[in-house]
């Protein structure tokens, strides 16, 4: 009888200890991460998969006990694709919500707009936009990182492919936004390095609905290929105009082309379009031994299962940014300076969706041309160019 009583008391003691241990872990202060994303507005095609990704990852982490027992609280602010709204969101997240780091914004212009705020507040920012100016010069971007591949790396990938194909004269057409400005600048400045001459330089506005005139000018200038530098509707419009004109010269898009929605909207006009894209869109076509393959497979599978759509390149940028901050929190805890230092110092040979990241004090993106595959549209899908 005494043995039964002792056993019963032992069981009660163990259960009680487990209850209080569990209770203690749930009572730990949450770690707060902010996100500024273009959930609505002109760049919502970027912000929607980014928002979905962040919410999905936070849910997964909290289901497995949070970060070192701390629940993860993600506060998402909709910038409405507007720089002023992005600034207001950054101030709110820092001053009111007391976040430890911010993911985003979705676009280059919005990211540039909040850099002074992040710097003054000494709070890490991991942008999901592409412009090289977001993190360069690094000595002026101490608190700023980004996960989208450099636009200069995309230009390098395009020109390298053109050089191999014997293309020496190109015409560029770019959108009049911060992203378009940065890409245009890189295309013009880097062309001589590859023995390429820019024979035409055309622009269009975010609300323009027909670029036929600009494309005809490019062809008339003797271009052997067209490069369109934009994200959003402009990519589809240029593609349809190029297809309708039947110019018999290839169309290259920027790395902003990496969404299946572009293929759906452009339809048959997209056939043959070439672009440098991250491996996320062709994850099932890369070798099993590639270090990115397991991450890409799981992320795409989880996302498609939850949202019944594909995340595209843009959701992947949010994945990388979010997981970098999460890893830093696991290792160094809720200290903004230590989070910043960890990302800069310890994200080495780090497989993400956008490539193999190697951050350093000289490079706050950590990706180069090797992050891309040259991809062509065939039969309404992506194919890797050999």
Secondary structure, DSSP 4 states (H G I P E B T S, - for coil): -HHHHHHHHHHHHHHHHHHHHHHHHHTSPPEEEEEEE-SSSTTHHHHHHHHHHHHHHHHHHHHTTTBTTBPEEEEEEE-TT-HHHHHHHHHHHHHTS--SEEEE-SSHHHHHHHHHHHHHHT-EEEE----GGGT-SGGG-TTEEE-SPPHHHHHHHHHHHHHHTT--EEEEEEESSHHHHHHHHHHHHHGGGGT-EEEEEEEE-TT----HHHHHHHHHTT-SEEEEE--SHHHHHHHHHHHHHT-SSEEEE-GGG--HHHHHHHGGGGTT-EEEEEGGGGGGGS-TTSTTHHHHHHHHHHHHHHHSS--HHHHHHHHHHHHHHHHHHHHH-S-HHHHHHHHHHH--SEE-SS-EE--BTTBSS---GGGEEEEEEETTEEEE--
